[in-house]
Amino acid sequence: MPALTVKNIPEKLYDHLKASAHAHHRSLNSELIHCLELALMPRRVGAQELLAEARALRQKVKVDRITAKEIDAAKREGRK
């Protein structure tokens, strides 16, 4: 397999990569490969797969329904 050395990485970018690797339980090398794959080799997602992912995410949300009023309040919250 080919090897690559990356030089002169900005410290802030390195810190983000390191934090992302830690959050995903990956090595820096594996995280970098994952990021490159996402950026350079995007995969096409079918409608059914996208719908299944959306439903899975919805199952993780503890709130049954969010009202338009709650959405508007959340948008304004960060603008004060």
PDB file of N, CA, C and O in Angstrom:
ATOM      1  N   MET A   1       0.843  -1.184   0.000  1.00  0.00           N
ATOM      2  CA  MET A   1       0.000   0.000   0.000  1.00  0.00           C
ATOM      3  C   MET A   1       0.885   1.243   0.000  1.00  0.00           C
ATOM      4  O   MET A   1       1.899   1.276   0.697  1.00  0.00           O
ATOM      5  N   PRO A   2       0.522   2.251  -0.760  1.00  0.00           N
ATOM      6  CA  PRO A   2       1.314   3.477  -0.774  1.00  0.00           C
ATOM      7  C   PRO A   2       1.267   4.178   0.583  1.00  0.00           C
ATOM      8  O   PRO A   2       0.295   4.054   1.328  1.00  0.00           O
ATOM      9  N   ALA A   3       2.326   4.908   0.885  1.00  0.00           N
ATOM     10  CA  ALA A   3       2.398   5.683   2.125  1.00  0.00           C
ATOM     11  C   ALA A   3       2.469   7.159   1.767  1.00  0.00           C
ATOM     12  O   ALA A   3       2.917   7.525   0.680  1.00  0.00           O
ATOM     13  N   LEU A   4       2.028   7.995   2.681  1.00  0.00           N
ATOM     14  CA  LEU A   4       2.001   9.431   2.456  1.00  0.00           C
ATOM     15  C   LEU A   4       2.408  10.132   3.743  1.00  0.00           C
ATOM     16  O   LEU A   4       1.934   9.786   4.825  1.00  0.00           O
ATOM     17  N   THR A   5       3.278  11.105   3.622  1.00  0.00           N
ATOM     18  CA  THR A   5       3.655  11.921   4.764  1.00  0.00           C
ATOM     19  C   THR A   5       3.033  13.294   4.572  1.00  0.00           C
ATOM     20  O   THR A   5       3.190  13.903   3.513  1.00  0.00           O
ATOM     21  N   VAL A   6       2.341  13.781   5.566  1.00  0.00           N
ATOM     22  CA  VAL A   6       1.699  15.098   5.488  1.00  0.00           C
ATOM     23  C   VAL A   6       2.492  16.048   6.374  1.00  0.00           C
ATOM     24  O   VAL A   6       2.665  15.806   7.568  1.00  0.00           O
ATOM     25  N   LYS A   7       2.975  17.141   5.767  1.00  0.00           N
ATOM     26  CA  LYS A   7       3.806  18.092   6.505  1.00  0.00           C
ATOM     27  C   LYS A   7       3.088  19.432   6.644  1.00  0.00           C
ATOM     28  O   LYS A   7       2.182  19.763   5.879  1.00  0.00           O
ATOM     29  N   ASN A   8       3.522  20.178   7.634  1.00  0.00           N
ATOM     30  CA  ASN A   8       3.061  21.562   7.848  1.00  0.00           C
ATOM     31  C   ASN A   8       1.548  21.672   8.031  1.00  0.00           C
ATOM     32  O   ASN A   8       0.912  22.577   7.490  1.00  0.00           O
ATOM     33  N   ILE A   9       0.986  20.755   8.789  1.00  0.00           N
ATOM     34  CA  ILE A   9      -0.447  20.801   9.094  1.00  0.00           C
ATOM     35  C   ILE A   9      -0.680  21.930  10.101  1.00  0.00           C
ATOM     36  O   ILE A   9      -0.024  21.970  11.141  1.00  0.00           O
ATOM     37  N   PRO A  10      -1.600  22.841   9.806  1.00  0.00           N
ATOM     38  CA  PRO A  10      -1.902  23.893  10.778  1.00  0.00           C
ATOM     39  C   PRO A  10      -2.341  23.267  12.107  1.00  0.00           C
ATOM     40  O   PRO A  10      -3.069  22.276  12.133  1.00  0.00           O
ATOM     41  N   GLU A  11      -1.887  23.860  13.191  1.00  0.00           N
ATOM     42  CA  GLU A  11      -2.149  23.283  14.514  1.00  0.00           C
ATOM     43  C   GLU A  11      -3.636  23.128  14.793  1.00  0.00           C
ATOM     44  O   GLU A  11      -4.065  22.126  15.366  1.00  0.00           O
ATOM     45  N   LYS A  12      -4.425  24.121  14.387  1.00  0.00           N
ATOM     46  CA  LYS A  12      -5.873  24.056  14.630  1.00  0.00           C
ATOM     47  C   LYS A  12      -6.497  22.875  13.868  1.00  0.00           C
ATOM     48  O   LYS A  12      -7.361  22.180  14.404  1.00  0.00           O
ATOM     49  N   LEU A  13      -6.064  22.650  12.629  1.00  0.00           N
ATOM     50  CA  LEU A  13      -6.560  21.528  11.851  1.00  0.00           C
ATOM     51  C   LEU A  13      -6.142  20.205  12.489  1.00  0.00           C
ATOM     52  O   LEU A  13      -6.935  19.266  12.558  1.00  0.00           O
ATOM     53  N   TYR A  14      -4.904  20.134  12.950  1.00  0.00           N
ATOM     54  CA  TYR A  14      -4.407  18.934  13.621  1.00  0.00           C
ATOM     55  C   TYR A  14      -5.230  18.642  14.872  1.00  0.00           C
ATOM     56  O   TYR A  14      -5.590  17.494  15.135  1.00  0.00           O
ATOM     57  N   ASP A  15      -5.523  19.688  15.638  1.00  0.00           N
ATOM     58  CA  ASP A  15      -6.321  19.514  16.861  1.00  0.00           C
ATOM     59  C   ASP A  15      -7.718  18.981  16.529  1.00  0.00           C
ATOM     60  O   ASP A  15      -8.239  18.118  17.236  1.00  0.00           O
ATOM     61  N   HIS A  16      -8.322  19.494  15.457  1.00  0.00           N
ATOM     62  CA  HIS A  16      -9.647  19.017  15.051  1.00  0.00           C
ATOM     63  C   HIS A  16      -9.587  17.553  14.612  1.00  0.00           C
ATOM     64  O   HIS A  16     -10.456  16.755  14.962  1.00  0.00           O
ATOM     65  N   LEU A  17      -8.561  17.213  13.849  1.00  0.00           N
ATOM     66  CA  LEU A  17      -8.395  15.838  13.393  1.00  0.00           C
ATOM     67  C   LEU A  17      -8.200  14.894  14.573  1.00  0.00           C
ATOM     68  O   LEU A  17      -8.776  13.807  14.616  1.00  0.00           O
ATOM     69  N   LYS A  18      -7.385  15.322  15.524  1.00  0.00           N
ATOM     70  CA  LYS A  18      -7.116  14.505  16.710  1.00  0.00           C
ATOM     71  C   LYS A  18      -8.392  14.300  17.528  1.00  0.00           C
ATOM     72  O   LYS A  18      -8.670  13.192  17.985  1.00  0.00           O
ATOM     73  N   ALA A  19      -9.163  15.369  17.710  1.00  0.00           N
ATOM     74  CA  ALA A  19     -10.420  15.270  18.463  1.00  0.00           C
ATOM     75  C   ALA A  19     -11.422  14.366  17.748  1.00  0.00           C
ATOM     76  O   ALA A  19     -12.121  13.578  18.383  1.00  0.00           O
ATOM     77  N   SER A  20     -11.484  14.488  16.421  1.00  0.00           N
ATOM     78  CA  SER A  20     -12.388  13.651  15.643  1.00  0.00           C
ATOM     79  C   SER A  20     -11.974  12.182  15.721  1.00  0.00           C
ATOM     80  O   SER A  20     -12.824  11.301  15.852  1.00  0.00           O
ATOM     81  N   ALA A  21     -10.687  11.924  15.642  1.00  0.00           N
ATOM     82  CA  ALA A  21     -10.186  10.554  15.751  1.00  0.00           C
ATOM     83  C   ALA A  21     -10.549   9.964  17.109  1.00  0.00           C
ATOM     84  O   ALA A  21     -10.977   8.814  17.206  1.00  0.00           O
ATOM     85  N   HIS A  22     -10.372  10.764  18.153  1.00  0.00           N
ATOM     86  CA  HIS A  22     -10.704  10.293  19.499  1.00  0.00           C
ATOM     87  C   HIS A  22     -12.210  10.009  19.610  1.00  0.00           C
ATOM     88  O   HIS A  22     -12.610   8.994  20.180  1.00  0.00           O
ATOM     89  N   ALA A  23     -13.038  10.905  19.067  1.00  0.00           N
ATOM     90  CA  ALA A  23     -14.488  10.741  19.152  1.00  0.00           C
ATOM     91  C   ALA A  23     -14.972   9.500  18.402  1.00  0.00           C
ATOM     92  O   ALA A  23     -15.972   8.890  18.781  1.00  0.00           O
ATOM     93  N   HIS A  24     -14.263   9.135  17.343  1.00  0.00           N
ATOM     94  CA  HIS A  24     -14.668   7.983  16.540  1.00  0.00           C
ATOM     95  C   HIS A  24     -13.862   6.722  16.857  1.00  0.00           C
ATOM     96  O   HIS A  24     -13.978   5.709  16.168  1.00  0.00           O
ATOM     97  N   HIS A  25     -13.046   6.800  17.906  1.00  0.00           N
ATOM     98  CA  HIS A  25     -12.229   5.654  18.332  1.00  0.00           C
ATOM     99  C   HIS A  25     -11.348   5.132  17.191  1.00  0.00           C
ATOM    100  O   HIS A  25     -11.265   3.930  16.940  1.00  0.00           O
ATOM    101  N   ARG A  26     -10.687   6.091  16.505  1.00  0.00           N
ATOM    102  CA  ARG A  26      -9.799   5.738  15.405  1.00  0.00           C
ATOM    103  C   ARG A  26      -8.431   6.361  15.655  1.00  0.00           C
ATOM    104  O   ARG A  26      -8.302   7.321  16.415  1.00  0.00           O
ATOM    105  N   SER A  27      -7.429   5.813  15.015  1.00  0.00           N
ATOM    106  CA  SER A  27      -6.098   6.422  15.043  1.00  0.00           C
ATOM    107  C   SER A  27      -6.136   7.675  14.171  1.00  0.00           C
ATOM    108  O   SER A  27      -7.059   7.854  13.376  1.00  0.00           O
ATOM    109  N   LEU A  28      -5.137   8.538  14.318  1.00  0.00           N
ATOM    110  CA  LEU A  28      -5.056   9.718  13.458  1.00  0.00           C
ATOM    111  C   LEU A  28      -4.990   9.307  11.991  1.00  0.00           C
ATOM    112  O   LEU A  28      -5.642   9.913  11.141  1.00  0.00           O
ATOM    113  N   ASN A  29      -4.208   8.283  11.698  1.00  0.00           N
ATOM    114  CA  ASN A  29      -4.076   7.810  10.333  1.00  0.00           C
ATOM    115  C   ASN A  29      -5.426   7.334   9.781  1.00  0.00           C
ATOM    116  O   ASN A  29      -5.801   7.693   8.665  1.00  0.00           O
ATOM    117  N   SER A  30      -6.142   6.540  10.549  1.00  0.00           N
ATOM    118  CA  SER A  30      -7.446   6.037  10.100  1.00  0.00           C
ATOM    119  C   SER A  30      -8.447   7.170   9.932  1.00  0.00           C
ATOM    120  O   SER A  30      -9.252   7.156   9.001  1.00  0.00           O
ATOM    121  N   GLU A  31      -8.400   8.146  10.825  1.00  0.00           N
ATOM    122  CA  GLU A  31      -9.322   9.277  10.727  1.00  0.00           C
ATOM    123  C   GLU A  31      -9.022  10.106   9.489  1.00  0.00           C
ATOM    124  O   GLU A  31      -9.940  10.550   8.800  1.00  0.00           O
ATOM    125  N   LEU A  32      -7.750  10.316   9.205  1.00  0.00           N
ATOM    126  CA  LEU A  32      -7.367  11.075   8.014  1.00  0.00           C
ATOM    127  C   LEU A  32      -7.822  10.352   6.749  1.00  0.00           C
ATOM    128  O   LEU A  32      -8.345  10.984   5.831  1.00  0.00           O
ATOM    129  N   ILE A  33      -7.628   9.044   6.691  1.00  0.00           N
ATOM    130  CA  ILE A  33      -8.080   8.267   5.539  1.00  0.00           C
ATOM    131  C   ILE A  33      -9.596   8.376   5.392  1.00  0.00           C
ATOM    132  O   ILE A  33     -10.108   8.543   4.286  1.00  0.00           O
ATOM    133  N   HIS A  34     -10.304   8.280   6.510  1.00  0.00           N
ATOM    134  CA  HIS A  34     -11.772   8.397   6.483  1.00  0.00           C
ATOM    135  C   HIS A  34     -12.186   9.765   5.925  1.00  0.00           C
ATOM    136  O   HIS A  34     -13.075   9.845   5.078  1.00  0.00           O
ATOM    137  N   CYS A  35     -11.549  10.829   6.396  1.00  0.00           N
ATOM    138  CA  CYS A  35     -11.875  12.186   5.925  1.00  0.00           C
ATOM    139  C   CYS A  35     -11.581  12.339   4.434  1.00  0.00           C
ATOM    140  O   CYS A  35     -12.363  12.943   3.701  1.00  0.00           O
ATOM    141  N   LEU A  36     -10.461  11.795   3.995  1.00  0.00           N
ATOM    142  CA  LEU A  36     -10.122  11.860   2.573  1.00  0.00           C
ATOM    143  C   LEU A  36     -11.126  11.086   1.729  1.00  0.00           C
ATOM    144  O   LEU A  36     -11.520  11.542   0.656  1.00  0.00           O
ATOM    145  N   GLU A  37     -11.536   9.924   2.206  1.00  0.00           N
ATOM    146  CA  GLU A  37     -12.532   9.134   1.471  1.00  0.00           C
ATOM    147  C   GLU A  37     -13.846   9.896   1.352  1.00  0.00           C
ATOM    148  O   GLU A  37     -14.462   9.905   0.287  1.00  0.00           O
ATOM    149  N   LEU A  38     -14.280  10.535   2.435  1.00  0.00           N
ATOM    150  CA  LEU A  38     -15.528  11.302   2.398  1.00  0.00           C
ATOM    151  C   LEU A  38     -15.433  12.465   1.416  1.00  0.00           C
ATOM    152  O   LEU A  38     -16.383  12.752   0.689  1.00  0.00           O
ATOM    153  N   ALA A  39     -14.275  13.132   1.401  1.00  0.00           N
ATOM    154  CA  ALA A  39     -14.108  14.308   0.556  1.00  0.00           C
ATOM    155  C   ALA A  39     -13.896  13.956  -0.911  1.00  0.00           C
ATOM    156  O   ALA A  39     -14.395  14.646  -1.800  1.00  0.00           O
ATOM    157  N   LEU A  40     -13.164  12.894  -1.158  1.00  0.00           N
ATOM    158  CA  LEU A  40     -12.755  12.601  -2.529  1.00  0.00           C
ATOM    159  C   LEU A  40     -13.529  11.467  -3.197  1.00  0.00           C
ATOM    160  O   LEU A  40     -13.519  11.340  -4.421  1.00  0.00           O
ATOM    161  N   MET A  41     -14.193  10.653  -2.400  1.00  0.00           N
ATOM    162  CA  MET A  41     -14.910   9.514  -2.960  1.00  0.00           C
ATOM    163  C   MET A  41     -16.322   9.432  -2.374  1.00  0.00           C
ATOM    164  O   MET A  41     -16.691   8.429  -1.764  1.00  0.00           O
ATOM    165  N   PRO A  42     -17.103  10.496  -2.567  1.00  0.00           N
ATOM    166  CA  PRO A  42     -18.444  10.473  -1.966  1.00  0.00           C
ATOM    167  C   PRO A  42     -19.281   9.339  -2.569  1.00  0.00           C
ATOM    168  O   PRO A  42     -19.191   9.032  -3.758  1.00  0.00           O
ATOM    169  N   ARG A  43     -20.081   8.743  -1.721  1.00  0.00           N
ATOM    170  CA  ARG A  43     -20.921   7.647  -2.195  1.00  0.00           C
ATOM    171  C   ARG A  43     -22.326   8.169  -2.439  1.00  0.00           C
ATOM    172  O   ARG A  43     -22.792   9.084  -1.760  1.00  0.00           O
ATOM    173  N   ARG A  44     -22.976   7.590  -3.394  1.00  0.00           N
ATOM    174  CA  ARG A  44     -24.355   7.965  -3.693  1.00  0.00           C
ATOM    175  C   ARG A  44     -25.275   7.228  -2.728  1.00  0.00           C
ATOM    176  O   ARG A  44     -25.136   6.025  -2.510  1.00  0.00           O
ATOM    177  N   VAL A  45     -26.202   7.962  -2.164  1.00  0.00           N
ATOM    178  CA  VAL A  45     -27.138   7.385  -1.208  1.00  0.00           C
ATOM    179  C   VAL A  45     -28.512   7.359  -1.856  1.00  0.00           C
ATOM    180  O   VAL A  45     -29.013   8.378  -2.332  1.00  0.00           O
ATOM    181  N   GLY A  46     -29.109   6.180  -1.866  1.00  0.00           N
ATOM    182  CA  GLY A  46     -30.440   6.038  -2.430  1.00  0.00           C
ATOM    183  C   GLY A  46     -31.499   6.587  -1.483  1.00  0.00           C
ATOM    184  O   GLY A  46     -31.255   6.758  -0.288  1.00  0.00           O
ATOM    185  N   ALA A  47     -32.665   6.856  -2.030  1.00  0.00           N
ATOM    186  CA  ALA A  47     -33.759   7.436  -1.244  1.00  0.00           C
ATOM    187  C   ALA A  47     -34.149   6.542  -0.076  1.00  0.00           C
ATOM    188  O   ALA A  47     -34.396   7.040   1.022  1.00  0.00           O
ATOM    189  N   GLN A  48     -34.207   5.242  -0.291  1.00  0.00           N
ATOM    190  CA  GLN A  48     -34.609   4.329   0.783  1.00  0.00           C
ATOM    191  C   GLN A  48     -33.574   4.292   1.903  1.00  0.00           C
ATOM    192  O   GLN A  48     -33.925   4.239   3.082  1.00  0.00           O
ATOM    193  N   GLU A  49     -32.294   4.319   1.526  1.00  0.00           N
ATOM    194  CA  GLU A  49     -31.241   4.325   2.537  1.00  0.00           C
ATOM    195  C   GLU A  49     -31.266   5.620   3.344  1.00  0.00           C
ATOM    196  O   GLU A  49     -31.097   5.603   4.564  1.00  0.00           O
ATOM    197  N   LEU A  50     -31.477   6.739   2.658  1.00  0.00           N
ATOM    198  CA  LEU A  50     -31.559   8.031   3.333  1.00  0.00           C
ATOM    199  C   LEU A  50     -32.751   8.069   4.288  1.00  0.00           C
ATOM    200  O   LEU A  50     -32.649   8.580   5.403  1.00  0.00           O
ATOM    201  N   LEU A  51     -33.862   7.533   3.845  1.00  0.00           N
ATOM    202  CA  LEU A  51     -35.060   7.479   4.687  1.00  0.00           C
ATOM    203  C   LEU A  51     -34.818   6.605   5.911  1.00  0.00           C
ATOM    204  O   LEU A  51     -35.240   6.956   7.013  1.00  0.00           O
ATOM    205  N   ALA A  52     -34.147   5.476   5.731  1.00  0.00           N
ATOM    206  CA  ALA A  52     -33.844   4.584   6.859  1.00  0.00           C
ATOM    207  C   ALA A  52     -32.931   5.282   7.866  1.00  0.00           C
ATOM    208  O   ALA A  52     -33.122   5.145   9.075  1.00  0.00           O
ATOM    209  N   GLU A  53     -31.942   6.028   7.378  1.00  0.00           N
ATOM    210  CA  GLU A  53     -31.051   6.771   8.275  1.00  0.00           C
ATOM    211  C   GLU A  53     -31.819   7.847   9.042  1.00  0.00           C
ATOM    212  O   GLU A  53     -31.595   8.045  10.236  1.00  0.00           O
ATOM    213  N   ALA A  54     -32.721   8.536   8.352  1.00  0.00           N
ATOM    214  CA  ALA A  54     -33.529   9.572   9.006  1.00  0.00           C
ATOM    215  C   ALA A  54     -34.419   8.968  10.088  1.00  0.00           C
ATOM    216  O   ALA A  54     -34.564   9.539  11.169  1.00  0.00           O
ATOM    217  N   ARG A  55     -35.001   7.838   9.801  1.00  0.00           N
ATOM    218  CA  ARG A  55     -35.855   7.176  10.802  1.00  0.00           C
ATOM    219  C   ARG A  55     -35.042   6.704  12.002  1.00  0.00           C
ATOM    220  O   ARG A  55     -35.506   6.777  13.140  1.00  0.00           O
ATOM    221  N   ALA A  56     -33.831   6.222  11.748  1.00  0.00           N
ATOM    222  CA  ALA A  56     -32.963   5.788  12.854  1.00  0.00           C
ATOM    223  C   ALA A  56     -32.580   6.971  13.732  1.00  0.00           C
ATOM    224  O   ALA A  56     -32.562   6.859  14.958  1.00  0.00           O
ATOM    225  N   LEU A  57     -32.275   8.103  13.108  1.00  0.00           N
ATOM    226  CA  LEU A  57     -31.951   9.301  13.886  1.00  0.00           C
ATOM    227  C   LEU A  57     -33.158   9.780  14.683  1.00  0.00           C
ATOM    228  O   LEU A  57     -33.029  10.200  15.833  1.00  0.00           O
ATOM    229  N   ARG A  58     -34.327   9.712  14.062  1.00  0.00           N
ATOM    230  CA  ARG A  58     -35.546  10.154  14.748  1.00  0.00           C
ATOM    231  C   ARG A  58     -35.816   9.318  15.988  1.00  0.00           C
ATOM    232  O   ARG A  58     -36.339   9.832  16.977  1.00  0.00           O
ATOM    233  N   GLN A  59     -35.469   8.037  15.951  1.00  0.00           N
ATOM    234  CA  GLN A  59     -35.671   7.155  17.097  1.00  0.00           C
ATOM    235  C   GLN A  59     -34.809   7.578  18.288  1.00  0.00           C
ATOM    236  O   GLN A  59     -35.162   7.317  19.437  1.00  0.00           O
ATOM    237  N   LYS A  60     -33.679   8.233  18.008  1.00  0.00           N
ATOM    238  CA  LYS A  60     -32.774   8.673  19.072  1.00  0.00           C
ATOM    239  C   LYS A  60     -33.265   9.938  19.775  1.00  0.00           C
ATOM    240  O   LYS A  60     -32.827  10.242  20.884  1.00  0.00           O
ATOM    241  N   VAL A  61     -34.169  10.674  19.136  1.00  0.00           N
ATOM    242  CA  VAL A  61     -34.679  11.923  19.703  1.00  0.00           C
ATOM    243  C   VAL A  61     -35.720  11.594  20.765  1.00  0.00           C
ATOM    244  O   VAL A  61     -36.623  10.790  20.535  1.00  0.00           O
ATOM    245  N   LYS A  62     -35.585  12.223  21.930  1.00  0.00           N
ATOM    246  CA  LYS A  62     -36.472  11.919  23.053  1.00  0.00           C
ATOM    247  C   LYS A  62     -37.811  12.656  22.981  1.00  0.00           C
ATOM    248  O   LYS A  62     -38.768  12.262  23.647  1.00  0.00           O
ATOM    249  N   VAL A  63     -37.887  13.717  22.182  1.00  0.00           N
ATOM    250  CA  VAL A  63     -39.105  14.518  22.096  1.00  0.00           C
ATOM    251  C   VAL A  63     -40.012  13.929  21.023  1.00  0.00           C
ATOM    252  O   VAL A  63     -39.559  13.603  19.926  1.00  0.00           O
ATOM    253  N   ASP A  64     -41.296  13.794  21.348  1.00  0.00           N
ATOM    254  CA  ASP A  64     -42.235  13.251  20.370  1.00  0.00           C
ATOM    255  C   ASP A  64     -42.428  14.198  19.189  1.00  0.00           C
ATOM    256  O   ASP A  64     -42.258  13.805  18.035  1.00  0.00           O
ATOM    257  N   ARG A  65     -42.778  15.420  19.478  1.00  0.00           N
ATOM    258  CA  ARG A  65     -43.006  16.423  18.430  1.00  0.00           C
ATOM    259  C   ARG A  65     -42.409  17.755  18.872  1.00  0.00           C
ATOM    260  O   ARG A  65     -42.450  18.109  20.050  1.00  0.00           O
ATOM    261  N   ILE A  66     -41.863  18.473  17.921  1.00  0.00           N
ATOM    262  CA  ILE A  66     -41.354  19.814  18.187  1.00  0.00           C
ATOM    263  C   ILE A  66     -42.260  20.774  17.442  1.00  0.00           C
ATOM    264  O   ILE A  66     -42.506  20.606  16.248  1.00  0.00           O
ATOM    265  N   THR A  67     -42.755  21.777  18.145  1.00  0.00           N
ATOM    266  CA  THR A  67     -43.676  22.724  17.527  1.00  0.00           C
ATOM    267  C   THR A  67     -42.903  23.809  16.789  1.00  0.00           C
ATOM    268  O   THR A  67     -41.714  24.017  17.030  1.00  0.00           O
ATOM    269  N   ALA A  68     -43.590  24.488  15.896  1.00  0.00           N
ATOM    270  CA  ALA A  68     -42.986  25.597  15.160  1.00  0.00           C
ATOM    271  C   ALA A  68     -42.539  26.694  16.136  1.00  0.00           C
ATOM    272  O   ALA A  68     -41.519  27.349  15.924  1.00  0.00           O
ATOM    273  N   LYS A  69     -43.310  26.878  17.195  1.00  0.00           N
ATOM    274  CA  LYS A  69     -42.975  27.889  18.197  1.00  0.00           C
ATOM    275  C   LYS A  69     -41.650  27.539  18.892  1.00  0.00           C
ATOM    276  O   LYS A  69     -40.829  28.422  19.141  1.00  0.00           O
ATOM    277  N   GLU A  70     -41.445  26.258  19.202  1.00  0.00           N
ATOM    278  CA  GLU A  70     -40.194  25.808  19.829  1.00  0.00           C
ATOM    279  C   GLU A  70     -39.007  25.969  18.876  1.00  0.00           C
ATOM    280  O   GLU A  70     -37.908  26.328  19.297  1.00  0.00           O
ATOM    281  N   ILE A  71     -39.240  25.704  17.601  1.00  0.00           N
ATOM    282  CA  ILE A  71     -38.178  25.878  16.603  1.00  0.00           C
ATOM    283  C   ILE A  71     -37.785  27.342  16.497  1.00  0.00           C
ATOM    284  O   ILE A  71     -36.596  27.663  16.483  1.00  0.00           O
ATOM    285  N   ASP A  72     -38.772  28.238  16.423  1.00  0.00           N
ATOM    286  CA  ASP A  72     -38.486  29.669  16.347  1.00  0.00           C
ATOM    287  C   ASP A  72     -37.748  30.157  17.585  1.00  0.00           C
ATOM    288  O   ASP A  72     -36.831  30.971  17.478  1.00  0.00           O
ATOM    289  N   ALA A  73     -38.137  29.672  18.749  1.00  0.00           N
ATOM    290  CA  ALA A  73     -37.467  30.061  19.989  1.00  0.00           C
ATOM    291  C   ALA A  73     -36.016  29.589  19.991  1.00  0.00           C
ATOM    292  O   ALA A  73     -35.131  30.319  20.438  1.00  0.00           O
ATOM    293  N   ALA A  74     -35.765  28.392  19.502  1.00  0.00           N
ATOM    294  CA  ALA A  74     -34.392  27.863  19.453  1.00  0.00           C
ATOM    295  C   ALA A  74     -33.543  28.677  18.488  1.00  0.00           C
ATOM    296  O   ALA A  74     -32.366  28.918  18.757  1.00  0.00           O
ATOM    297  N   LYS A  75     -34.118  29.103  17.374  1.00  0.00           N
ATOM    298  CA  LYS A  75     -33.363  29.924  16.409  1.00  0.00           C
ATOM    299  C   LYS A  75     -33.010  31.276  17.013  1.00  0.00           C
ATOM    300  O   LYS A  75     -31.905  31.780  16.810  1.00  0.00           O
ATOM    301  N   ARG A  76     -33.933  31.859  17.746  1.00  0.00           N
ATOM    302  CA  ARG A  76     -33.679  33.175  18.359  1.00  0.00           C
ATOM    303  C   ARG A  76     -32.715  33.096  19.524  1.00  0.00           C
ATOM    304  O   ARG A  76     -32.038  34.080  19.823  1.00  0.00           O
ATOM    305  N   GLU A  77     -32.633  31.970  20.182  1.00  0.00           N
ATOM    306  CA  GLU A  77     -31.818  31.807  21.394  1.00  0.00           C
ATOM    307  C   GLU A  77     -30.357  32.195  21.165  1.00  0.00           C
ATOM    308  O   GLU A  77     -29.760  32.870  22.004  1.00  0.00           O
ATOM    309  N   GLY A  78     -29.788  31.785  20.064  1.00  0.00           N
ATOM    310  CA  GLY A  78     -28.384  32.090  19.808  1.00  0.00           C
ATOM    311  C   GLY A  78     -28.140  33.475  19.246  1.00  0.00           C
ATOM    312  O   GLY A  78     -26.984  33.852  19.057  1.00  0.00           O
ATOM    313  N   ARG A  79     -29.147  34.225  18.978  1.00  0.00           N
ATOM    314  CA  ARG A  79     -29.005  35.545  18.355  1.00  0.00           C
ATOM    315  C   ARG A  79     -29.002  36.691  19.348  1.00  0.00           C
ATOM    316  O   ARG A  79     -28.862  37.848  18.950  1.00  0.00           O
ATOM    317  N   LYS A  80     -29.153  36.400  20.621  1.00  0.00           N
ATOM    318  CA  LYS A  80     -29.259  37.475  21.625  1.00  0.00           C
ATOM    319  C   LYS A  80     -27.912  38.011  21.989  1.00  0.00           C
ATOM    320  O   LYS A  80     -27.811  38.916  22.817  1.00  0.00           O
TER     321      LYS A  80
END
